[in-house]
Amino acid sequence: MRGRRSIRSYSDAPLTLAEVSQLLWAAQGITNDRGFRTAPSAGALYPLEVYVVAGKVEGLPAGIYKYRPREHELWRVDLGDKRRELSGAALGQEPVADGAIDIVFAAVYGRTAVKYGERATRYVHIEVGHAAQNVFLQAGALDLGAAVIGAFFDEEVE
């Protein structure tokens, strides 16, 4: 915990698929046979959707992938290295283009709103904070750099 820092410059070495797998499991992995995950979720409704924008991963073609926690697998959304485009949507922040991957959190607020109404927004924000911190801590344990980028033009990312 003492060593947790935002790192914004990265080596040119690719990540292994095992490293990507561990980072994604830390974010939203299933932890028991009831489907509970590594990050708490109000009502266990799990509104988060986790995507990987992959550029340099051994054995994984560059592209956008959706993480499927139940299967612990990646589902291909689009092929091609999209990190530079994502960087543009992030106000030109170079770390978005320079990292081997970008992990993107999206949320389906309605999943939580069905039960919690207007409090859903708060609960989803708490949940994504837990998931992002889990990724940070796992990255540190793997001796990988990570940074949270929150400045995006939403329309360009969608």
C-alpha positions in Angstrom: 0.0 0.0 0.0 2.8 2.4 0.8 4.3 2.0 -2.6 1.0 2.7 -4.5 1.6 5.5 -7.0 0.2 6.7 -10.3 2.8 5.7 -13.0 2.5 7.5 -16.3 5.5 6.3 -18.3 5.8 2.7 -19.3 8.3 0.3 -20.8 7.9 -0.9 -24.4 7.7 -4.5 -23.3 4.4 -6.2 -24.0 2.2 -7.5 -21.2 1.6 -11.3 -21.0 -1.9 -12.6 -21.3 -1.5 -13.9 -17.7 -0.8 -10.4 -16.4 -3.9 -9.0 -18.3 -5.9 -11.8 -16.9 -4.9 -11.1 -13.4 -5.6 -7.3 -13.7 -9.1 -8.0 -15.0 -9.8 -10.6 -12.4 -8.8 -8.1 -9.8 -11.3 -5.6 -11.2 -14.3 -7.8 -11.5 -13.4 -11.5 -11.1 -15.7 -14.0 -9.6 -14.7 -15.0 -6.1 -17.2 -17.8 -5.2 -19.9 -20.0 -6.5 -22.6 -17.4 -5.8 -21.1 -15.0 -8.4 -19.7 -12.5 -5.9 -16.8 -10.5 -7.3 -13.6 -8.9 -6.2 -15.2 -5.5 -5.8 -18.4 -5.0 -3.7 -21.6 -4.0 -5.5 -24.8 -2.6 -4.0 -27.3 -5.4 -4.0 -24.8 -7.6 -5.9 -26.2 -6.1 -9.1 -22.8 -5.5 -10.8 -23.4 -2.6 -13.2 -19.8 -2.4 -14.3 -18.7 -3.4 -17.8 -14.9 -3.7 -18.2 -13.2 -3.3 -21.5 -9.5 -3.7 -22.5 -8.0 -1.6 -25.3 -5.1 -3.8 -26.1 -2.0 -2.8 -28.0 0.9 -4.8 -26.8 -0.1 -8.1 -25.3 1.7 -11.4 -26.1 -0.7 -13.7 -27.9 -3.6 -11.2 -28.1 -4.2 -9.2 -31.3 -4.5 -5.5 -30.8 -8.1 -4.5 -30.4 -11.0 -3.7 -28.0 -12.2 -6.6 -25.8 -15.0 -6.9 -23.3 -14.1 -8.8 -20.1 -16.7 -11.5 -19.3 -16.3 -12.2 -15.5 -18.5 -15.4 -15.4 -16.4 -17.1 -18.0 -13.2 -15.2 -17.1 -12.6 -14.5 -20.8 -12.3 -11.7 -23.3 -14.9 -11.2 -26.0 -13.6 -9.3 -29.1 -15.4 -6.1 -29.9 -13.1 -4.6 -32.5 -9.7 -5.3 -34.0 -6.9 -2.9 -34.5 -4.8 -0.7 -32.1 -7.2 1.9 -30.8 -5.0 3.3 -28.0 -4.1 6.5 -30.0 -7.8 7.2 -30.7 -8.6 6.7 -27.0 -5.8 9.0 -26.1 -7.3 11.7 -28.4 -10.6 11.2 -26.6 -8.7 11.7 -23.3 -7.7 15.2 -24.2 -4.5 13.9 -25.8 -3.0 12.4 -22.6 0.0 10.3 -23.8 -0.1 7.6 -21.1 -3.4 6.4 -22.7 -1.5 5.8 -26.0 1.8 4.6 -24.4 0.6 1.8 -22.1 0.4 -1.8 -23.3 -3.3 -1.8 -22.5 -6.0 0.6 -21.3 -8.7 -0.8 -19.0 -11.9 1.1 -19.5 -14.8 1.0 -17.0 -18.3 1.6 -18.2 -21.5 1.2 -16.2 -25.1 0.2 -16.9 -26.7 2.4 -14.2 -30.1 0.9 -14.8 -29.0 -2.4 -13.2 -28.5 -0.6 -9.9 -31.3 1.9 -10.3 -34.0 -0.8 -10.6 -33.4 -1.5 -6.9 -32.0 1.8 -5.5 -33.5 4.6 -7.6 -31.6 7.8 -7.6 -29.0 6.5 -5.1 -27.8 4.2 -8.0 -25.4 6.8 -9.3 -23.6 7.1 -5.9 -23.4 3.3 -5.5 -22.0 2.8 -9.0 -19.4 5.4 -8.4 -18.4 3.7 -5.2 -18.2 0.4 -7.0 -16.0 1.6 -9.8 -13.7 3.2 -7.2 -13.3 -0.2 -5.6 -12.7 -1.9 -8.9 -10.1 0.6 -10.1 -8.2 0.4 -6.7 -8.1 -3.3 -7.1 -6.5 -3.0 -10.5 -4.0 -0.5 -9.0 -3.1 -2.8 -6.2 -2.8 -5.8 -8.5 -0.6 -3.8 -10.9 1.7 -2.9 -8.0 1.9 -6.6 -7.0 2.9 -7.5 -10.6 5.4 -4.6 -10.7 3.4 -2.9 -13.4 2.7 0.8 -13.7 -0.9 2.2 -13.7 -2.7 5.5 -13.7 -6.3 6.5 -13.6 -7.4 8.9 -16.3 -10.8 10.5 -15.9 -10.7 13.3 -18.4 -12.6 12.0 -21.5 -14.9 13.3 -24.1 -17.6 10.7 -23.4 -19.2 10.8 -26.8 -15.9 9.9 -28.4 -15.3 7.0 -26.1 -18.8 5.6 -26.6 
